[in-house]
Each structure stands twice: as C-alpha cells, then as structure tokens.
Amino acid sequence: MKYISTRGKVNKIGFIDTVLMGLATDGGLLVPEKIPQISKDKLDAMSNLSYQELAYEIISYYVDGEIPENELKELIKKSYETFRTPEVTPVVKLKENMYVLELFHGPTFAFKDVALQFLGNLYSYIAKKTGETINILGATSGDTGASAIEGVRGKEGIRICILHPHGKVSKVQELQMTTVDDESVLNLAIKGTFDDGQRIIKEIFADLDFKAQYHLRAINSINFARILAQTVYYFYAYFQVAKEKDIKSLNFSVPTGNFGDIFAGYLAKRMGLPVGKLIVATNENNILERFIKDGVYQPGEFHSTYSPSMDIQVASNFERYLYYLLKEDPSATSALMDQFKSEGKMTVTVEQLLRVQADFAAEGVQGEECLKTISQYHKETQYLLDPHTACGIAAYETCNEQDQVCVTLSTAHPAKFNEAIQLCDIEQTYPEQIQALFDKPQYLEVVEASNEDIRHQLEKHFRSTSSVEK
Ligand SMILES: *Cc1c(COP(=O)(O)O)cnc(C)c1O
C-alpha cells in the first residue's frame, strides 16, 4: 500500500512516512493510492470480532506489513485498554430504527480519543524504532487538544504544542487541556478562532525548512492515521446493528466540523461496507450543509454556538473528499483548491452535485433546535445527549428516510458541555475524572493569532529537543 497526495506532487510513500509527513509537502492531503476492497464474505467473517480484533483487520490493510503483526496488535491493545468499557464504542438503541454509537468512553470523554490514543502510541512506536524526534503541533476547536495531550503525555521523546481559540472552548475542555503539569506540553490560547489556528499551523507545516528543523508532526485529522482509526467504528457499529436487525444498508448521522469523522465513514463505504446515506450534521457554521445542498463551497460568517467543537468554517478533510469526487484527478483537485484560495469559493458541476447528494445529506441545526432536542430526548428516553450529538440527532430527524435504519455518532459526553445542558434546565453529575479538574492549576500562554508569535513560541518550546539531536 502506497500513499499519494491529493495534489499529485509527492512521490509515493509508505504508511509510516505518511504518518510522519502529516500534511503533504505539496500542500495537499495524503490518501491511499488504492482503497482496499473488502468482499461480502470477508465482511461476514469479521462480523463477530472484538473491537480490537476488528481494528487490527482494518488497520492492517493500510499498514501493509510495515509494522510486524504482534507489534501492531500490541499497539492496538494498548490504545483501547484506556477506555472505560470493553466494547470500546458501544451501540445503544434509542428508538425503533434509531441507534447511537457512543464514542466517548476514552480518557477525555470525546470521540477524538479513539484515534488519538492510537496515534499517540504509533508515534511512540516510531520514535523508539527509528529514533525520529517527534514534536507535535496541533490546533483544536476543543476536544483534539486534550485528547492529543492525553495520547502522548509521559511518552519518551515526544513534545506537544496545542493551539486553542482563547475563550471559545467549554470550561471542561479548557481544564482538560491546561491542567496537565508536564514540561513537554505547551498550550497556546490564541486570540482568534479555530480557523485561524488551523490556517496558521497549515502555513507552518507548509514551510518545509521550519518543519524539518523542528521535526514537526501533525495530530490533526490532516493526518491519515486519524481517519484510518475512525473507519473501524463504522464497521463495528454496522455489525452490532446487523446482529439484531435484518439490514441491507445503514445510514449514519455524523456531527461534523473538519469533515474528518464523516470522511472515515465515506472511506468505510468505499471499502465495501453497506453504508446508505451519510448525514452531515452541522451547527450554524454550515459551509458543508450549503455545499451539499447547492454545490457551492464558501465560508460564511463565524458563529460561537452550543456545540463549539463544530465551530469550523473551512473543513480540512473536505479536500480528501473532493479528490474522490473529481475521480481521483490531482490536477482537477489542485485547480479547484487554487480557485478556492484566490476567489474564496468553489463550485462543482450539476453532475458532480448529484453524485455528492447520492452519498450525503445535510442539515445545519440551529442553537434553539439543538437545545430542544436535548430536552426532548431527555424527557422521552432519559438519555442525555451532548450538544454535538443533539445536532446529529436533529439532522437525522430531518434527513433520514422513514424506513431506513440510522446510527447517530455520539461524539462527546454531556459533562464536557454543561453550558448547554444547564440551559435545558437539566442537572447532571460530573464523572469523577472531570470533577477533579476543577481543583487543579492551569498552564497556558495567551498569544496573538499571528504566524510569527506562534513560531517564536515553538522555537522556544522545541529548541531543547533539537539541540540533543544525534
Ligand atoms: C471534533 C468534534 C466534532 C467534529 O468532528 P470532525 O472530524 O472535525 O468533523 C464533532 N463533535 C465533537 C464533540 C468533536 O470533538
């Protein structure tokens, strides 16, 4: 298995180099040269595997022998034994034909742990095997930060710097990131939005000299390993639902920001999993909803919402999907991305839009509707949705065809977003791990959302590592 860039200007590389490269050196995103195909028989054979066994099967297609079998199995085992339930991502039935896939049983109570526990261990494995220096740089809308820090803290030879939008994350998200007392961790609170942070780190990663000098590695979903780890639970959910219902295909409703999670679902579909519609649930930051309805991709005005992890305008992984929509043509992908850069928008043809709509539906859920959904489900089913999951459920209600079975991805535990839960007049008790955060001191630097200021911080934080280079 080799990997190539969506923009076609990177020589083919293997899996580990793909993880280390993160953002492709030509500014594009790395994708597998060919998507592995899983036959119906093979799917049947996988349907009773444990989460870890299934993860091994799926991930093996992409690692393709670069990590020996026993070491990859150990890496996967280690990544999921930090979860609070043996099923890792249990499926819960809420109503007839309607299920929730709980992705929040990892250390930081959001779905990011599923991929970042794996990626943290993968980086640690690579550091040990190859002696590579691993300095991680990431931007977060709230959940990736804590999850990435949790994934790498205490691991030898790894340092990390996370940018989060100052004052635009929930209280618990902020505490989870900033209460880690460890000199390998640097939290930068930038005076701006997540989009500013993501743009700045992409600029820094595109400066190949700087990236090489400081050994910068990516943990955002620009890193293909994250997408890969997330495809596993689409398969897992399908097999769980198929055990109790006769289904020909399954829809998924996915609370979406950077298009990483839902792209993993698209990849699972392309691998042969019988996925029907992928429902893109957004909040008022609805660039993806507008694209799927009208075929025009153009950022709108930024809104702070009850679901801050989805407060994103420019979705990084959209380029991966665009590449497949354009029939894996890197010149066409580059041309559209260039157009987007120069004109601030891009438009697809009517024929392309029809293909988009064959795979995806979309709904931008407004704040009031999000809160109403939380209240209503709490009353009717006693199930407490977090505000992101509530957007997923509300989008399901609008978009799902009546007799289709649908799984909504539950991307976070409600305790992370008590700001919204309180507005519904619901009182929740925090899990003890979250309650304990409120007594700890915080470590963070507030900085301007400027490329130069952030480089300066990185030089300071990562310098000590480069000076001990062999
Ligand atoms: C990150 C996140 C999302 C959005 O996922 P993407 O992969 O960026 O589309 C949704 N909900 C929660 C709780 C998140 O942390």
The ligand as a Gaussian input file, in Angstrom:
#p B3LYP/6-31G(d) Opt

LIG

0 1
 C      -14.136000      17.198000      16.630000
 C      -15.563000      17.042000      17.005000
 C      -16.573000      17.002000      16.025000
 C      -16.278000      17.199000      14.561000
 O      -15.541000      16.138000      14.001000
 P      -14.763000      16.364000      12.613000
 O      -13.983000      15.115000      12.413000
 O      -13.893000      17.557000      12.819000
 O      -15.800000      16.594000      11.571000
 C      -17.875000      16.778000      16.451000
 N      -18.186000      16.629000      17.758000
 C      -17.237000      16.672000      18.721000
 C      -17.659000      16.518000      20.135000
 C      -15.900000      16.874000      18.389000
 O      -14.962000      16.893000      19.342000

